[in-house]
Amino acid sequence: MVPTMMLVGLVFGRWWRTTLIAAAVLWPALVAWTAGPLSVGQVIGASLLGAANAAVGVLVHQAVRWLVRRGRQGRSV
């Protein structure tokens, strides 16, 4: 299930702030929906893990975006 949030980060990485906040809120909800009720500690842990996994996808997205921009600048000169 971890690649799910990485994929979300890859797809929506352009809007990284919104993506990370949404991952921190929605991931615990998804886990609670599939696994049952969670304790407060589990919700906090799921929020942190969801945001961290989405951050990996966002970083990859931003790195590719930066490389594409850099390539375009070099080609136009």
C-alpha positions in Angstrom: 0.0 0.0 0.0 3.0 2.3 0.4 3.4 2.9 -3.4 -0.1 4.3 -3.4 0.9 7.5 -1.7 4.1 7.7 -3.8 2.0 7.5 -6.9 -0.2 10.3 -5.6 2.9 12.4 -5.1 4.1 11.7 -8.6 0.8 12.6 -10.2 0.0 15.7 -8.1 3.6 16.8 -7.3 3.1 20.1 -9.0 0.8 21.2 -6.2 3.1 19.8 -3.5 1.7 21.7 -0.5 -1.8 20.6 -1.2 -0.7 17.0 -2.0 1.2 16.6 1.3 -1.6 18.0 3.4 -4.1 15.8 1.6 -1.9 12.7 2.1 -1.6 13.4 5.8 -5.4 13.7 6.1 -6.6 11.1 3.6 -4.1 8.3 4.3 -5.2 7.7 7.9 -8.8 7.8 6.8 -8.2 5.1 4.1 -6.3 3.0 6.6 -9.1 3.3 9.2 -11.7 2.5 6.5 -9.9 -0.7 5.5 -8.5 -1.9 8.9 -11.0 -0.6 11.4 -10.8 2.0 14.2 -7.4 3.5 14.9 -6.0 4.9 18.1 -4.7 8.4 18.3 -1.1 7.2 18.0 -1.9 5.1 15.0 -3.6 8.1 13.3 -0.6 10.3 13.9 1.8 7.6 12.6 -0.4 7.0 9.6 -0.4 10.7 8.9 3.3 11.0 9.1 3.9 7.9 6.9 1.3 9.0 4.3 2.9 12.5 4.1 6.5 11.0 3.9 5.6 8.6 1.2 3.8 11.3 -0.8 6.8 13.5 -0.3 9.0 10.9 -2.1 6.7 11.1 -5.1 6.6 14.9 -5.0 10.4 15.0 -4.9 10.7 12.8 -7.9 8.1 14.9 -9.7 9.8 18.1 -8.9 13.2 16.7 -9.9 11.9 15.6 -13.3 10.2 18.9 -13.8 13.4 20.8 -13.0 15.4 18.6 -15.4 12.9 19.2 -18.2 13.0 23.0 -17.6 16.8 22.9 -17.6 16.8 21.0 -20.8 14.5 23.4 -22.5 16.6 26.4 -21.4 19.8 24.8 -22.8 18.2 24.0 -26.1 16.8 27.5 -26.8 20.2 29.2 -26.6 
